[in-house]
Amino acid sequence: MNRLNDKVTIITGGARGMGASHARLFVEEGAKVMIADILESEGQALAQELGENAKFIKLDVTKEENWKEAVAVAEGAFGPVNVLVNNAGISVNKSIEETTEEEYRRIIDINQVSVFLGMKAVISSMKKSDGGSIVNISSINGIVGGAIGYTDSKFAVRGMTKAAALGLAHYGIRANSVHPGVIETPMIAQEDSKDVVNDFAKYIPNKRVAKPEEVSSLVLYLASDESSYSTGSEFVVDGGLTAQ
């Protein structure tokens, strides 16, 4: 269908889970995708699977220099960046009393600081194409409460997205946040999370956990020109969970 025909895209956390789902759909829709992750073997395997319009780059999203390199590699391979999907994230299912400062700072660095660094890094490249779309993956925990650290960072992503949308609109760069509910990904399969998730799924109005592809369809819309008048907004995909 080529809804993203020749759009150069960087997807963080792209080696597996939702990120891999986004990468697959984007390539199907004509995009040229840089799969950015610290998981080298999985990322390289996915890039090989997806063919010539996908490449892998190892990216520590918490490092500004890594981001500069990722943008330069994307430009060298495909041209100026049109789309950034800030998808990388972690969660630790601990109470505030159990969470250490080191754990807290790691969550904030990966979930929050990385989004700032990514947005900052792509601006000059997007300006070369007279605009672009930034899609920041937050969570329903960027709207309602949840685990300490994770909730904090996802609220921040929601706020940063609005600030960036206002600050970058004059460049033709849009920024929106996506707020998934409970999605079938490796993150929720963690031993410290899966029992909680399975119990929680019973309270979702749609009575099920979502597939990553259901989030990818929304991310595709926001990355495409179809959403050209949408910026600074949050888009919820949660099976009705936050409507209760």
C-alpha positions in Angstrom: 0.0 0.0 0.0 3.1 2.3 0.4 1.6 4.5 3.1 5.2 5.3 4.1 6.7 5.2 0.7 10.5 5.9 1.0 10.2 7.5 4.5 13.4 7.0 6.4 12.6 5.8 9.9 14.5 5.1 13.1 12.8 2.7 15.5 14.4 2.2 18.9 13.9 -1.0 20.8 13.3 -2.4 17.3 14.8 -5.8 17.7 11.8 -7.5 19.3 8.3 -7.0 20.8 6.4 -3.9 19.6 9.5 -2.4 18.0 9.9 -5.4 15.7 6.2 -5.3 14.9 6.5 -1.6 13.9 9.5 -2.4 11.8 7.8 -5.2 9.9 4.7 -3.1 9.1 6.7 0.0 8.2 8.8 -2.0 5.7 5.6 -3.5 4.2 4.3 0.0 3.8 7.4 1.2 1.9 9.5 2.7 4.6 13.3 2.4 4.9 13.9 1.4 8.5 16.8 1.6 10.8 16.3 -1.0 13.6 18.0 0.5 16.6 18.6 -1.6 19.7 21.3 -3.0 22.0 20.2 -6.6 21.1 22.6 -7.2 18.2 21.8 -10.7 17.2 18.1 -10.2 17.3 18.3 -6.9 15.5 20.6 -8.1 12.8 18.4 -11.2 12.2 15.3 -9.0 11.8 17.1 -6.7 9.4 18.1 -9.7 7.3 14.5 -11.0 7.4 13.1 -7.6 6.2 15.5 -7.2 3.3 17.3 -4.3 1.7 15.0 -1.6 3.2 16.0 -2.5 6.7 19.3 -2.1 8.5 20.4 -2.6 12.1 22.4 -0.3 14.2 23.5 -0.9 17.8 22.2 2.0 19.9 22.4 2.7 23.5 19.5 5.2 23.7 20.9 6.8 26.9 24.0 8.1 25.1 23.9 11.3 23.1 26.9 10.3 20.9 25.3 7.0 20.0 22.2 9.0 18.8 24.4 11.2 16.6 25.9 8.2 15.1 22.6 6.5 14.5 21.2 9.5 12.6 24.4 9.8 10.6 24.3 6.1 9.7 20.6 6.4 8.7 21.3 9.4 6.5 24.3 7.6 4.9 22.2 4.5 4.2 18.9 5.9 3.2 18.8 9.8 3.3 17.5 12.3 5.8 15.3 11.0 8.6 11.5 11.5 8.2 10.2 9.4 11.1 11.4 8.6 14.6 9.7 6.1 16.8 10.9 6.3 20.4 9.9 2.8 21.4 12.7 1.6 23.8 11.6 1.1 27.4 11.9 -1.0 30.5 9.8 -1.7 33.6 10.6 -2.9 37.1 7.7 -4.3 39.1 8.8 -3.2 42.5 7.2 -1.0 45.2 8.7 2.5 46.0 10.2 1.0 49.1 11.9 -1.8 47.2 13.2 0.2 44.3 16.8 1.3 44.6 18.1 4.7 43.4 20.2 2.9 40.7 17.1 1.0 39.4 15.1 4.2 39.4 17.7 6.2 37.5 18.1 3.4 35.0 14.3 3.5 34.2 14.3 7.2 33.9 17.4 7.2 31.6 16.0 4.5 29.2 12.3 5.5 29.2 12.6 9.3 29.5 16.0 10.8 28.9 16.4 8.7 25.7 13.2 10.3 24.3 14.7 13.8 24.8 18.0 12.7 23.2 16.3 11.0 20.3 14.0 14.0 19.5 17.0 16.4 19.7 19.1 14.2 17.5 16.7 14.0 14.6 15.7 17.6 14.3 18.5 18.7 11.9 17.9 15.7 9.7 14.2 16.2 9.6 14.7 19.8 8.7 16.5 18.7 5.5 13.2 17.0 4.5 11.1 20.0 5.5 9.5 18.2 8.3 8.8 14.8 9.9 6.9 12.8 12.4 8.1 11.8 15.9 6.1 9.1 17.6 6.8 8.6 21.3 5.6 5.4 22.9 4.4 6.2 26.3 1.8 4.0 28.1 -1.6 4.2 29.8 0.7 4.7 32.8 1.4 8.1 31.3 -2.3 8.9 32.0 -3.1 6.8 35.1 -0.9 5.5 37.9 1.1 2.3 37.9 4.6 1.1 39.0 7.0 3.7 40.4 9.6 4.8 38.0 7.7 3.5 34.9 4.7 5.7 35.6 6.9 8.7 36.3 8.8 8.3 33.1 5.8 7.7 30.9 4.0 10.8 32.3 7.2 12.7 31.3 7.1 11.3 27.8 3.6 12.5 27.4 4.6 16.0 28.6 7.8 16.1 26.5 5.8 15.2 23.4 3.5 18.2 23.9 6.5 20.5 24.5 8.3 19.2 21.5 5.2 19.5 19.3 4.9 23.2 20.2 8.6 23.9 19.8 9.0 22.1 16.5 5.8 22.9 14.6 7.4 25.8 12.7 9.8 23.2 11.2 6.9 21.1 10.0 7.9 18.4 12.6 5.0 16.7 14.4 5.2 14.9 17.7 2.5 12.6 19.2 2.5 10.1 22.0 1.0 6.6 21.9 -0.4 5.1 25.1 -0.7 1.3 24.9 -2.4 -0.7 27.5 -1.5 -4.3 28.2 0.3 -5.6 25.1 1.7 -9.1 24.4 5.5 -8.3 24.5 8.6 -9.8 26.2 8.4 -7.0 28.8 5.2 -8.3 30.3 6.4 -11.9 30.1 9.1 -11.2 32.7 8.9 -13.4 35.8 8.2 -10.4 38.0 5.4 -9.1 35.8 3.5 -11.9 34.0 1.3 -13.1 36.9 0.3 -9.5 37.7 -0.5 -8.9 34.0 -2.6 -12.1 33.7 -4.7 -11.1 36.6 -5.0 -7.5 35.4 -6.2 -8.6 31.9 -9.5 -9.8 33.5 -10.5 -6.2 34.1 -9.9 -5.0 30.6 -13.3 -4.2 28.9 -12.2 -6.1 25.8 -11.2 -9.0 28.0 -7.8 -9.7 26.4 -4.3 -8.5 26.1 -3.5 -6.7 22.8 -1.3 -8.0 20.0 1.7 -5.7 19.1 0.3 -5.4 15.6 -2.7 -3.5 17.0 -0.4 -0.8 18.3 1.7 -0.8 15.1 -1.3 0.1 13.1 -1.8 3.3 15.1 2.0 4.1 15.0 1.8 3.7 11.2 -1.0 6.2 11.0 0.9 8.8 13.1 4.1 8.2 11.0 2.2 8.7 7.8 1.0 11.9 6.1 -2.5 10.7 6.9 -2.1 12.3 10.3 -0.7 15.6 9.0 -2.9 17.7 11.2 -2.2 15.7 14.4 0.5 17.0 16.7 0.9 17.3 20.5 -1.7 14.7 21.1 -1.9 11.4 22.9 -3.4 8.4 21.3 -4.7 5.6 23.5 -4.8 1.9 22.5 -5.9 0.0 25.6 -9.1 -2.0 24.9 -11.2 0.5 26.9 -9.2 0.2 30.1 -8.9 3.9 30.8 -12.5 4.6 29.8 -13.7 2.9 33.0 
